[in-house]
Amino acid sequence: MAAGIDMMRTDVFNQAGDRPEVQNIAILFVLSPIFEDMDVIENAAGAARASNIELIVVGVLFSGTQLDVRRLVSPPPRNDVNYFILMDYRDLEFKSNQILGM
């Protein structure tokens, strides 16, 4: 997951066509359980946030604590605003407009 966040930061949001007047927002989907070291993932998320990428996290089938998801989002962490906990992937259908800020 950390490698994916790093790739997003360096390859997607660092393109020549990136428009500086448009906010960079990434939605990360986290499937539970997380087998990677959370500190490594958090460091990658921190580097993305330091590059002015707003991170929104959707935890699906998440068996960890909400704190794990909260460590990744852009501060301040707010449930159902910049992080979402879904007990089943089918819940995504009902939360999609809220996640997309519609």
GIFEN-V555436 format. One record per helix or strand. SS is the DSSP state (H for helix, E for strand). FROM is the first residue (numbers start at 1). LEN is the number of residues. Records with the same first field share a line. If there is no record, write none. Layout:
SS = FROM-LEN, FROM-LEN
This chain:
H = 2-11, 38-13, 66-5, 89-11
E = 24-8, 53-8, 79-1, 83-4
